[in-house]
Every structure is written in C-alpha cells, then in structure tokens.
Amino acid sequence: MSENKNTAPARDLTVKQGFKLSKFLVSWEMVLVYILLLINLVLMATRTNLYFSGGTVQSIIQSGMDVCPLVLGMILILMLGDIDVSVAATMIFASMATGLCCQAGMPAIVGVLAGLVAGGLCGAFNGFFVAYVGMPAVIVTIATSMLFRGIVKIVLDVNVLKVFPSFYVTIAWSNIAGIPLALILFLVMSAGFIFLLQKSKFGRQLYIIGNNATCAQYSGIDVKKTKLIVFILMGVMCGVASIFFVGRMGGSVSSTMGTGYEMTAIAICVLGGVSTNGGKGKVYGSVIATLIMAFLTYTLGLLEVDANSRKIVTGFILIIAVLIPNVNRQLIANLKLKFIYKGNKNVEALNIKTAEEVKALRAAIAELQKDSTVSDADKSAKIKKNEEKIVSLQKKCKEQTAAWLEEQREDERKAKERFAAK
C-alpha cells in the first residue's frame, strides 16, 4: 500500500528560547542572590572580625537548616494551590515516634523509620480529607495541627525525650571540608526535588493542577490521587525535618517545641517565588530564600535588634519580597497610562503602536547588518531608509501626542470654567 503523499508534515511545537543574560540577571532567583549578598555585606561591614572568624558562616547556615525539609515539601503543597499549616505539629509527632522507639531500646534504624512512617501517615490523613472528602486544605491542616500537637502533649506531658540516634546531632552541627553537612544534605534533597518538580511527568501534573484543577481532571490527570501523594510526601518530609530539628536541639524534644515553623516554611517558599495560588514557582528560589532567612535572622541578632523588632523587620522584608513579583505588566501599564500618557488612551495606543513599529524596524536593521548576501551599498541604503522611517515615526508620534494632550488640557480647562460658572 503506497504512502499517502498528501499527509502534511508534523509541525514542531517546541518553544525554542535561548539563554538571555539580561533576562537571567533580573530573574527573581537572581534578585534573591543579590539580597543574600547584601545581607552578607552588611554583616561583613558591621561585624568584620566575627564574620571572618572560623565557624561563623557555618553556624549561620546550620541555624537555618532545620526548616529546610519542610520548605521542600511545602513547595509541592503550594504548587497545588493548597497549604499545610500542620507541618510543625507533624514534625514533632514524628520526633516523638522516633524518641519513644529509641527510648524503648529499639535499633536506631527502627526509630528513624518510625518517624518517617508517622510523618507519612499524618500526611495521608491530611491528604484524604483534602483530596477525597473535598475539605479546604487550610481548615483540615489547622484541625490536624491541633490534633497532632494534642496527641504529643498527652503522651509526653511535661517530659522531654532525650534518647535519639547519635547521628542526628552530627547531621545538624558537623562540617565536611568546612561545609555544613546539613547544607550538603539540603542541596542533595533539593536536586531531587528539582528533578521531581521541573523534569518529571509528576511535576508537570502539579503545575497543571495548580493552574486549573478542573482542566487537569478532564486532561486525564487523577487529581485526587496526586493530591494524596503530595500530602504523603509532605508528611515524609516532616519526618526528615525531625532529624534536622532534633539534632539542632541537641538530641532532645518536648511537646512545646517547633511552634511557628509552619509559618517560616510558608514564608520561605513565598519569598522564593512559589505562588500560594498554585501552578507557579521553582525549587531554586526557595533554596536561596532558606539561606536568606538564616542569614537575616542571625544578622539582626548580631545588630542587637530585639526579638519582636526582628519579627517586624523580617515580616516587612517578606511583604516587599512578595509584592515585587506581583508588580505585573498590567500594573506598570496602568501607571504609565496615568502618569506618562495623562490618562489618555488614544495617546497610549499611539505610543504602543509606534514603539512596536520602531522595534520591528530596528530588528530589520540588525538582520541587514548580519546579512552577508547583500552588497554593502544596498545594505547601507536599506539601513538608512529604515533609520529615516524610525525618525519619521517618532516625530509623528511626538507631534500627535502633543496635539492630543493639548486638546485634553483644553477640554479640562473648559470643563472647569463651566463648573465655576455654575
């Protein structure tokens, strides 16, 4: 059977976007890098001897690593457009499970697995009510936060668990070749989450669900199952966080510890560029934001800013950080319309059209300059013609803009006179 010759060739629908240094340097992740560098410069300038003394930078980083597993898990939750405020309680619940196993004389590996399983079960409990019962995630996790924390308080009362695997403290406070072990593990976990979120089919599904869950459902994605898996992963990461947390606390845990960690994790994710509306964000930003929070908290402490003022400063910085990405094109366009075009939409439309035409002519000039098939004489003539068009367009635009704005001012003056006459 002969092949059908009328078959149209398949179109290449891949988006081909080359690397642009100018765009990269103003990306949100790079803005976070600039903020991190600025904080370090302030610390260097104000506490030079302390900053360059051995172990200071390592201690700063180590002080902020106990929240890092919660941040990684929270990225997936926020990507769905959900939220989990029970992560701190789940972390303490997992810590209790590990501590009770170790206190009972079980092997360390059993205790660690018990903590991870306990965290996973808490996450599954949340995920079931969110995904299959259809309850709002914020309501479910507020309730389970009180539930898990209440169970821990009933079991432990005022007691403190002090029997934990010895490597917990090693992970939290030791260095390898001058690099904190906790940071190395954080970066390794982050690499895994980068692959999961940005390179795998599962990650693409999270983006789709976060943007439109109904559309995702009709596209063949099992939204309920995916949400359940994400909440279970969050619970497991709470179990991992218990290792970092207990190690930082020196190998002990009580029912009152870890309060506020859920807000810190959410704040770091938002600072890192993850949208609370879902479907937007990357892991890189949250990794940098974790370091920013560690350095910021430590720097404010060294500058003798009291605890309450530190919260105010940190909160203010987070508000600014969240506000900046939301300064979108529409807001900028509205400001231009009001202040540059004086609220005149005709002037705005004319200037936008002229700008687009000038941009196209300049692109044509750039192409001509690269074109080796055109003779130098023809090339110069065409370039000159395009440059003349640019000058002519800009001149006409300027003249028409001035005329329309003058008409607008005249109309406003006449309106004021009519109003005054009344």
LUMZA-635367 format. One record per residue (C-alpha): residue number from 1; chain; x, y, z. Coordinates in nm, 3 decimals. Layout:
N
NODE; NUM; A; X; Y; Z
...
***
This chain:
422
NODE; 1; A; 0.000; 0.000; 0.000
NODE; 2; A; 0.152; 0.329; -0.107
NODE; 3; A; 0.213; 0.604; 0.147
NODE; 4; A; -0.027; 0.897; 0.133
NODE; 5; A; 0.170; 1.181; -0.024
NODE; 6; A; -0.083; 1.444; 0.085
NODE; 7; A; -0.002; 1.397; 0.453
NODE; 8; A; 0.109; 1.731; 0.599
NODE; 9; A; 0.445; 1.730; 0.778
NODE; 10; A; 0.429; 1.741; 1.155
NODE; 11; A; 0.481; 2.086; 1.299
NODE; 12; A; 0.749; 2.149; 1.555
NODE; 13; A; 0.563; 2.300; 1.852
NODE; 14; A; 0.856; 2.312; 2.091
NODE; 15; A; 0.929; 2.651; 2.242
NODE; 16; A; 1.284; 2.742; 2.148
NODE; 17; A; 1.407; 3.005; 2.385
NODE; 18; A; 1.777; 3.072; 2.404
NODE; 19; A; 1.960; 3.186; 2.713
NODE; 20; A; 1.949; 3.563; 2.757
NODE; 21; A; 2.193; 3.705; 3.011
NODE; 22; A; 1.996; 4.028; 3.052
NODE; 23; A; 1.679; 3.835; 3.136
NODE; 24; A; 1.866; 3.596; 3.367
NODE; 25; A; 2.025; 3.879; 3.568
NODE; 26; A; 1.684; 4.027; 3.654
NODE; 27; A; 1.508; 3.697; 3.725
NODE; 28; A; 1.358; 3.656; 4.071
NODE; 29; A; 1.615; 3.392; 4.167
NODE; 30; A; 1.897; 3.637; 4.087
NODE; 31; A; 1.721; 3.910; 4.287
NODE; 32; A; 1.730; 3.670; 4.582
NODE; 33; A; 2.102; 3.615; 4.525
NODE; 34; A; 2.153; 3.993; 4.536
NODE; 35; A; 1.958; 4.011; 4.863
NODE; 36; A; 2.169; 3.731; 5.011
NODE; 37; A; 2.489; 3.908; 4.905
NODE; 38; A; 2.362; 4.237; 5.051
NODE; 39; A; 2.292; 4.076; 5.388
NODE; 40; A; 2.641; 3.926; 5.389
NODE; 41; A; 2.794; 4.265; 5.304
NODE; 42; A; 2.606; 4.429; 5.591
NODE; 43; A; 2.728; 4.156; 5.826
NODE; 44; A; 3.085; 4.194; 5.699
NODE; 45; A; 3.076; 4.572; 5.747
NODE; 46; A; 2.921; 4.569; 6.094
NODE; 47; A; 3.087; 4.260; 6.246
NODE; 48; A; 3.402; 4.213; 6.038
NODE; 49; A; 3.607; 4.019; 6.295
NODE; 50; A; 3.319; 3.792; 6.385
NODE; 51; A; 3.220; 3.725; 6.022
NODE; 52; A; 3.570; 3.616; 5.922
NODE; 53; A; 3.635; 3.417; 6.238
NODE; 54; A; 3.631; 3.041; 6.198
NODE; 55; A; 3.292; 2.872; 6.210
NODE; 56; A; 3.068; 3.181; 6.199
NODE; 57; A; 2.930; 3.134; 5.848
NODE; 58; A; 2.890; 2.762; 5.909
NODE; 59; A; 2.696; 2.831; 6.230
NODE; 60; A; 2.467; 3.076; 6.049
NODE; 61; A; 2.385; 2.820; 5.782
NODE; 62; A; 2.338; 2.538; 6.033
NODE; 63; A; 2.095; 2.751; 6.235
NODE; 64; A; 1.859; 2.771; 5.939
NODE; 65; A; 1.876; 2.416; 5.808
NODE; 66; A; 1.623; 2.257; 6.045
NODE; 67; A; 1.336; 2.407; 5.845
NODE; 68; A; 1.473; 2.309; 5.501
NODE; 69; A; 1.291; 1.972; 5.459
NODE; 70; A; 0.963; 2.147; 5.544
NODE; 71; A; 1.035; 2.407; 5.275
NODE; 72; A; 1.090; 2.140; 5.008
NODE; 73; A; 0.768; 1.961; 5.096
NODE; 74; A; 0.573; 2.287; 5.118
NODE; 75; A; 0.676; 2.378; 4.761
NODE; 76; A; 0.475; 2.081; 4.631
NODE; 77; A; 0.175; 2.166; 4.851
NODE; 78; A; 0.170; 2.529; 4.736
NODE; 79; A; 0.214; 2.419; 4.376
NODE; 80; A; -0.127; 2.253; 4.403
NODE; 81; A; -0.279; 2.577; 4.530
NODE; 82; A; -0.321; 2.422; 4.878
NODE; 83; A; -0.150; 2.494; 5.208
NODE; 84; A; -0.041; 2.285; 5.508
NODE; 85; A; -0.018; 2.455; 5.847
NODE; 86; A; 0.017; 2.126; 6.034
NODE; 87; A; 0.379; 2.060; 5.931
NODE; 88; A; 0.532; 2.176; 6.261
NODE; 89; A; 0.297; 1.956; 6.462
NODE; 90; A; 0.364; 1.664; 6.224
NODE; 91; A; 0.739; 1.717; 6.266
NODE; 92; A; 0.707; 1.699; 6.648
NODE; 93; A; 0.477; 1.396; 6.617
NODE; 94; A; 0.741; 1.220; 6.403
NODE; 95; A; 1.011; 1.320; 6.652
NODE; 96; A; 0.805; 1.168; 6.934
NODE; 97; A; 0.764; 0.842; 6.740
NODE; 98; A; 1.139; 0.815; 6.691
NODE; 99; A; 1.215; 0.912; 7.052
NODE; 100; A; 0.973; 0.660; 7.201
NODE; 101; A; 1.116; 0.379; 6.986
NODE; 102; A; 1.474; 0.465; 7.082
NODE; 103; A; 1.377; 0.504; 7.449
NODE; 104; A; 1.225; 0.154; 7.435
NODE; 105; A; 1.564; 0.018; 7.326
NODE; 106; A; 1.486; -0.042; 6.959
NODE; 107; A; 1.763; -0.007; 6.697
NODE; 108; A; 1.826; 0.344; 6.564
NODE; 109; A; 1.712; 0.249; 6.213
NODE; 110; A; 1.376; 0.135; 6.351
NODE; 111; A; 1.334; 0.468; 6.529
NODE; 112; A; 1.418; 0.666; 6.215
NODE; 113; A; 1.177; 0.462; 6.004
NODE; 114; A; 0.909; 0.503; 6.270
NODE; 115; A; 0.947; 0.880; 6.247
NODE; 116; A; 0.924; 0.878; 5.867
NODE; 117; A; 0.622; 0.644; 5.870
NODE; 118; A; 0.449; 0.852; 6.138
NODE; 119; A; 0.501; 1.166; 5.930
NODE; 120; A; 0.375; 0.990; 5.617
NODE; 121; A; 0.061; 0.869; 5.798
NODE; 122; A; -0.011; 1.222; 5.922
NODE; 123; A; 0.029; 1.348; 5.565
NODE; 124; A; -0.201; 1.073; 5.435
NODE; 125; A; -0.461; 1.172; 5.694
NODE; 126; A; -0.449; 1.532; 5.570
NODE; 127; A; -0.447; 1.426; 5.206
NODE; 128; A; -0.751; 1.201; 5.242
NODE; 129; A; -0.972; 1.479; 5.377
NODE; 130; A; -0.842; 1.735; 5.127
NODE; 131; A; -0.844; 1.517; 4.815
NODE; 132; A; -1.127; 1.267; 4.868
NODE; 133; A; -1.359; 1.440; 5.115
NODE; 134; A; -1.307; 1.776; 4.943
NODE; 135; A; -1.246; 1.986; 5.254
NODE; 136; A; -1.034; 2.304; 5.222
NODE; 137; A; -0.668; 2.230; 5.298
NODE; 138; A; -0.631; 2.524; 5.537
NODE; 139; A; -0.925; 2.403; 5.751
NODE; 140; A; -0.808; 2.042; 5.753
NODE; 141; A; -0.449; 2.125; 5.846
NODE; 142; A; -0.546; 2.375; 6.117
NODE; 143; A; -0.757; 2.100; 6.274
NODE; 144; A; -0.488; 1.832; 6.238
NODE; 145; A; -0.224; 2.070; 6.370
NODE; 146; A; -0.418; 2.087; 6.696
NODE; 147; A; -0.487; 1.713; 6.680
NODE; 148; A; -0.124; 1.602; 6.631
NODE; 149; A; 0.011; 1.855; 6.881
NODE; 150; A; -0.256; 1.747; 7.131
NODE; 151; A; -0.158; 1.380; 7.098
NODE; 152; A; 0.207; 1.469; 7.161
NODE; 153; A; 0.113; 1.672; 7.471
NODE; 154; A; -0.099; 1.387; 7.608
NODE; 155; A; 0.174; 1.128; 7.550
NODE; 156; A; 0.472; 1.335; 7.668
NODE; 157; A; 0.301; 1.572; 7.911
NODE; 158; A; 0.592; 1.779; 8.052
NODE; 159; A; 0.853; 1.513; 7.983
NODE; 160; A; 1.142; 1.558; 7.740
NODE; 161; A; 1.259; 1.278; 7.514
NODE; 162; A; 1.640; 1.261; 7.516
NODE; 163; A; 1.722; 0.925; 7.360
NODE; 164; A; 1.777; 0.971; 6.985
NODE; 165; A; 2.025; 0.833; 6.731
NODE; 166; A; 2.364; 0.999; 6.780
NODE; 167; A; 2.395; 1.091; 6.412
NODE; 168; A; 2.109; 1.343; 6.449
NODE; 169; A; 2.343; 1.589; 6.623
NODE; 170; A; 2.619; 1.504; 6.375
NODE; 171; A; 2.395; 1.596; 6.082
NODE; 172; A; 2.291; 1.923; 6.243
NODE; 173; A; 2.628; 2.054; 6.362
NODE; 174; A; 2.918; 1.886; 6.182
NODE; 175; A; 3.110; 2.009; 5.877
NODE; 176; A; 3.277; 1.832; 5.586
NODE; 177; A; 3.574; 2.023; 5.442
NODE; 178; A; 3.436; 2.338; 5.606
NODE; 179; A; 3.090; 2.292; 5.453
NODE; 180; A; 2.799; 2.215; 5.691
NODE; 181; A; 2.678; 1.858; 5.647
NODE; 182; A; 2.319; 1.981; 5.683
NODE; 183; A; 2.369; 2.215; 5.385
NODE; 184; A; 2.514; 1.932; 5.174
NODE; 185; A; 2.214; 1.712; 5.252
NODE; 186; A; 1.978; 2.003; 5.182
NODE; 187; A; 2.134; 2.060; 4.841
NODE; 188; A; 2.115; 1.688; 4.759
NODE; 189; A; 1.746; 1.678; 4.856
NODE; 190; A; 1.688; 1.999; 4.659
NODE; 191; A; 1.840; 1.840; 4.349
NODE; 192; A; 1.594; 1.554; 4.386
NODE; 193; A; 1.301; 1.794; 4.420
NODE; 194; A; 1.420; 1.998; 4.120
NODE; 195; A; 1.410; 1.682; 3.911
NODE; 196; A; 1.074; 1.578; 4.057
NODE; 197; A; 0.905; 1.916; 4.004
NODE; 198; A; 1.068; 2.050; 3.691
NODE; 199; A; 1.182; 1.745; 3.496
NODE; 200; A; 0.932; 1.468; 3.567
NODE; 201; A; 0.579; 1.394; 3.448
NODE; 202; A; 0.456; 1.413; 3.808
NODE; 203; A; 0.594; 1.766; 3.844
NODE; 204; A; 0.425; 1.882; 3.523
NODE; 205; A; 0.098; 1.745; 3.659
NODE; 206; A; 0.138; 1.959; 3.972
NODE; 207; A; 0.179; 2.272; 3.759
NODE; 208; A; -0.134; 2.183; 3.560
NODE; 209; A; -0.342; 2.109; 3.872
NODE; 210; A; -0.225; 2.431; 4.037
NODE; 211; A; -0.331; 2.637; 3.735
NODE; 212; A; -0.666; 2.466; 3.679
NODE; 213; A; -0.765; 2.151; 3.867
NODE; 214; A; -1.082; 2.102; 3.659
NODE; 215; A; -0.887; 2.123; 3.335
NODE; 216; A; -0.631; 1.879; 3.477
NODE; 217; A; -0.909; 1.632; 3.564
NODE; 218; A; -1.051; 1.644; 3.211
NODE; 219; A; -0.697; 1.605; 3.073
NODE; 220; A; -0.675; 1.261; 3.230
NODE; 221; A; -0.482; 1.351; 3.546
NODE; 222; A; -0.604; 1.179; 3.863
NODE; 223; A; -0.618; 1.498; 4.072
NODE; 224; A; -0.733; 1.327; 4.393
NODE; 225; A; -0.459; 1.064; 4.384
NODE; 226; A; -0.194; 1.326; 4.300
NODE; 227; A; -0.302; 1.545; 4.593
NODE; 228; A; -0.291; 1.248; 4.829
NODE; 229; A; 0.062; 1.161; 4.713
NODE; 230; A; 0.178; 1.520; 4.763
NODE; 231; A; 0.041; 1.533; 5.119
NODE; 232; A; 0.206; 1.199; 5.198
NODE; 233; A; 0.537; 1.335; 5.063
NODE; 234; A; 0.489; 1.643; 5.282
NODE; 235; A; 0.441; 1.416; 5.582
NODE; 236; A; 0.755; 1.217; 5.500
NODE; 237; A; 0.950; 1.542; 5.469
NODE; 238; A; 0.820; 1.634; 5.814
NODE; 239; A; 0.976; 1.309; 5.932
NODE; 240; A; 1.304; 1.408; 5.764
NODE; 241; A; 1.275; 1.754; 5.923
NODE; 242; A; 1.250; 1.589; 6.264
NODE; 243; A; 1.605; 1.458; 6.214
NODE; 244; A; 1.741; 1.806; 6.143
NODE; 245; A; 1.529; 1.964; 6.418
NODE; 246; A; 1.612; 1.718; 6.697
NODE; 247; A; 1.980; 1.736; 6.601
NODE; 248; A; 1.980; 2.113; 6.623
NODE; 249; A; 1.808; 2.095; 6.963
NODE; 250; A; 2.098; 1.880; 7.085
NODE; 251; A; 1.916; 1.547; 7.071
NODE; 252; A; 1.601; 1.625; 7.271
NODE; 253; A; 1.239; 1.716; 7.205
NODE; 254; A; 0.933; 1.825; 7.401
NODE; 255; A; 0.569; 1.888; 7.315
NODE; 256; A; 0.614; 2.267; 7.313
NODE; 257; A; 0.896; 2.279; 7.059
NODE; 258; A; 0.871; 2.373; 6.692
NODE; 259; A; 0.589; 2.626; 6.716
NODE; 260; A; 0.587; 2.871; 6.425
NODE; 261; A; 0.790; 2.651; 6.191
NODE; 262; A; 0.494; 2.613; 5.957
NODE; 263; A; 0.477; 2.990; 5.903
NODE; 264; A; 0.852; 3.008; 5.847
NODE; 265; A; 0.836; 2.733; 5.584
NODE; 266; A; 0.547; 2.901; 5.402
NODE; 267; A; 0.718; 3.241; 5.418
NODE; 268; A; 1.041; 3.099; 5.273
NODE; 269; A; 0.853; 2.936; 4.985
NODE; 270; A; 0.669; 3.258; 4.905
NODE; 271; A; 0.993; 3.457; 4.928
NODE; 272; A; 1.143; 3.202; 4.690
NODE; 273; A; 0.880; 3.284; 4.428
NODE; 274; A; 0.632; 2.999; 4.480
NODE; 275; A; 0.277; 3.126; 4.431
NODE; 276; A; 0.019; 3.049; 4.700
NODE; 277; A; -0.239; 3.037; 4.419
NODE; 278; A; -0.065; 2.733; 4.273
NODE; 279; A; 0.098; 2.643; 3.943
NODE; 280; A; 0.394; 2.880; 3.967
NODE; 281; A; 0.740; 2.859; 4.120
NODE; 282; A; 1.072; 2.678; 4.118
NODE; 283; A; 1.282; 2.500; 4.377
NODE; 284; A; 1.591; 2.718; 4.318
NODE; 285; A; 1.432; 3.028; 4.463
NODE; 286; A; 1.322; 2.857; 4.782
NODE; 287; A; 1.672; 2.713; 4.835
NODE; 288; A; 1.821; 3.063; 4.818
NODE; 289; A; 1.538; 3.202; 5.035
NODE; 290; A; 1.619; 2.944; 5.305
NODE; 291; A; 1.973; 3.080; 5.325
NODE; 292; A; 1.843; 3.440; 5.322
NODE; 293; A; 1.621; 3.372; 5.625
NODE; 294; A; 1.910; 3.208; 5.812
NODE; 295; A; 2.149; 3.498; 5.745
NODE; 296; A; 1.882; 3.763; 5.803
NODE; 297; A; 1.780; 3.624; 6.142
NODE; 298; A; 2.142; 3.589; 6.253
NODE; 299; A; 2.241; 3.935; 6.128
NODE; 300; A; 1.952; 4.107; 6.305
NODE; 301; A; 2.050; 3.927; 6.625
NODE; 302; A; 2.413; 4.046; 6.596
NODE; 303; A; 2.291; 4.402; 6.539
NODE; 304; A; 2.120; 4.372; 6.878
NODE; 305; A; 1.771; 4.400; 6.734
NODE; 306; A; 1.532; 4.257; 6.993
NODE; 307; A; 1.317; 3.955; 6.911
NODE; 308; A; 0.993; 4.148; 6.850
NODE; 309; A; 1.165; 4.402; 6.624
NODE; 310; A; 1.330; 4.117; 6.433
NODE; 311; A; 0.986; 3.976; 6.358
NODE; 312; A; 0.871; 4.318; 6.236
NODE; 313; A; 1.176; 4.364; 6.012
NODE; 314; A; 1.153; 4.008; 5.877
NODE; 315; A; 0.780; 4.045; 5.812
NODE; 316; A; 0.831; 4.378; 5.635
NODE; 317; A; 1.101; 4.231; 5.411
NODE; 318; A; 0.876; 3.936; 5.326
NODE; 319; A; 0.589; 4.171; 5.235
NODE; 320; A; 0.820; 4.364; 5.000
NODE; 321; A; 0.955; 4.038; 4.856
NODE; 322; A; 0.604; 3.908; 4.790
NODE; 323; A; 0.493; 4.242; 4.646
NODE; 324; A; 0.774; 4.272; 4.390
NODE; 325; A; 0.677; 3.969; 4.174
NODE; 326; A; 0.315; 4.087; 4.179
NODE; 327; A; 0.411; 4.419; 4.019
NODE; 328; A; 0.297; 4.280; 3.686
NODE; 329; A; 0.278; 4.427; 3.341
NODE; 330; A; -0.080; 4.544; 3.386
NODE; 331; A; 0.010; 4.748; 3.694
NODE; 332; A; 0.305; 4.903; 3.513
NODE; 333; A; 0.079; 4.977; 3.215
NODE; 334; A; -0.176; 5.145; 3.443
NODE; 335; A; 0.095; 5.362; 3.598
NODE; 336; A; 0.223; 5.459; 3.253
NODE; 337; A; -0.130; 5.548; 3.142
NODE; 338; A; -0.183; 5.767; 3.445
NODE; 339; A; 0.149; 5.948; 3.476
NODE; 340; A; 0.307; 5.937; 3.129
NODE; 341; A; 0.006; 5.941; 2.899
NODE; 342; A; -0.203; 6.156; 3.137
NODE; 343; A; -0.488; 5.905; 3.131
NODE; 344; A; -0.536; 5.945; 2.755
NODE; 345; A; -0.589; 5.601; 2.599
NODE; 346; A; -0.552; 5.736; 2.246
NODE; 347; A; -0.206; 5.863; 2.334
NODE; 348; A; -0.124; 5.530; 2.497
NODE; 349; A; -0.237; 5.330; 2.191
NODE; 350; A; -0.041; 5.555; 1.953
NODE; 351; A; 0.280; 5.528; 2.157
NODE; 352; A; 0.250; 5.150; 2.193
NODE; 353; A; 0.191; 5.109; 1.819
NODE; 354; A; 0.483; 5.339; 1.736
NODE; 355; A; 0.711; 5.153; 1.979
NODE; 356; A; 0.624; 4.821; 1.814
NODE; 357; A; 0.688; 4.958; 1.464
NODE; 358; A; 1.021; 5.109; 1.572
NODE; 359; A; 1.119; 4.780; 1.734
NODE; 360; A; 1.040; 4.592; 1.411
NODE; 361; A; 1.246; 4.839; 1.204
NODE; 362; A; 1.543; 4.811; 1.442
NODE; 363; A; 1.520; 4.432; 1.422
NODE; 364; A; 1.524; 4.462; 1.042
NODE; 365; A; 1.834; 4.682; 1.063
NODE; 366; A; 2.005; 4.425; 1.285
NODE; 367; A; 1.923; 4.148; 1.037
NODE; 368; A; 2.056; 4.357; 0.747
NODE; 369; A; 2.382; 4.416; 0.932
NODE; 370; A; 2.428; 4.040; 0.970
NODE; 371; A; 2.322; 3.957; 0.611
NODE; 372; A; 2.630; 3.878; 0.403
NODE; 373; A; 2.434; 3.818; 0.081
NODE; 374; A; 2.351; 4.187; 0.035
NODE; 375; A; 2.613; 4.423; -0.108
NODE; 376; A; 2.746; 4.698; 0.117
NODE; 377; A; 2.589; 4.971; -0.096
NODE; 378; A; 2.240; 4.813; -0.088
NODE; 379; A; 2.280; 4.734; 0.280
NODE; 380; A; 2.368; 5.096; 0.365
NODE; 381; A; 2.078; 5.225; 0.156
NODE; 382; A; 1.826; 4.996; 0.321
NODE; 383; A; 1.959; 5.069; 0.669
NODE; 384; A; 1.941; 5.442; 0.604
NODE; 385; A; 1.585; 5.410; 0.473
NODE; 386; A; 1.478; 5.222; 0.787
NODE; 387; A; 1.651; 5.475; 1.012
NODE; 388; A; 1.465; 5.756; 0.834
NODE; 389; A; 1.138; 5.569; 0.890
NODE; 390; A; 1.218; 5.541; 1.260
NODE; 391; A; 1.286; 5.915; 1.288
NODE; 392; A; 0.968; 5.994; 1.093
NODE; 393; A; 0.752; 5.762; 1.307
NODE; 394; A; 0.890; 5.904; 1.632
NODE; 395; A; 0.842; 6.262; 1.512
NODE; 396; A; 0.480; 6.199; 1.406
NODE; 397; A; 0.408; 6.020; 1.732
NODE; 398; A; 0.553; 6.308; 1.935
NODE; 399; A; 0.357; 6.570; 1.739
NODE; 400; A; 0.029; 6.378; 1.757
NODE; 401; A; 0.079; 6.309; 2.129
NODE; 402; A; 0.138; 6.679; 2.197
NODE; 403; A; -0.172; 6.773; 1.996
NODE; 404; A; -0.398; 6.523; 2.175
NODE; 405; A; -0.269; 6.619; 2.519
NODE; 406; A; -0.322; 6.985; 2.437
NODE; 407; A; -0.680; 6.907; 2.332
NODE; 408; A; -0.727; 6.718; 2.657
NODE; 409; A; -0.594; 7.010; 2.864
NODE; 410; A; -0.821; 7.250; 2.673
NODE; 411; A; -1.124; 7.029; 2.735
NODE; 412; A; -1.035; 7.008; 3.105
NODE; 413; A; -0.996; 7.390; 3.122
NODE; 414; A; -1.335; 7.445; 2.958
NODE; 415; A; -1.497; 7.193; 3.191
NODE; 416; A; -1.354; 7.377; 3.494
NODE; 417; A; -1.485; 7.708; 3.359
NODE; 418; A; -1.834; 7.561; 3.311
NODE; 419; A; -1.827; 7.416; 3.660
NODE; 420; A; -1.708; 7.751; 3.809
NODE; 421; A; -1.985; 7.940; 3.621
NODE; 422; A; -2.249; 7.722; 3.785
***
